[in-house]
């Protein structure tokens, strides 16, 4: 990943796409009212991006309202060097027409999630620790892009949504991200049924 004038450029040389996110017990893929602004893409590419956007929002339920309130712009840039890029200052994703795999789009949407919904402020310290990154390391634009916490975070989000990456995201960092985006469920304590027989309270039914 390289940065030019505040734009996050990401290469995907060691990542393999996984199957599309499906409806699960805790995620429902639905149509959302907020539409993203798309410029320069064909009708089929635009439709594909819209579907991925809706799937991404459904996959991060803890921050769906934040994303819907501030959706990104998607702009076609055929001469883009890397496969995709994100500009935090304008909330814009730059993509190559005809090159819109799920992993690439989800990774860039994860950058939008990060910079729009405050990942660095919320879990930045914990994420650095879980990933084994120095607590003094700036979130982005410091040193080799592959060392940026923001880059590890974006890969972790894509992995939490079913993609595979060789960006060496630790299991602890992945778990932290899953919890932050709302992909994990807290087990509820099982309360035994109470049955009242006359003046006595029983924790289980009578069996004859």
PyMOL commands that set and color helices and strands:
alter all, ss='L'
color gray80, all
select helices_A, chain A and resi 43-59+61-69+102-117+119-131+145-147+149-160+171-181
alter helices_A, ss='H'
color red, helices_A
select strands_A, chain A and resi 3-4+7-10+15-16+37-39+73-76+84-87+92-95+164-165+195-197+200-202
alter strands_A, ss='S'
color yellow, strands_A
deselect
rebuild
show_as cartoon
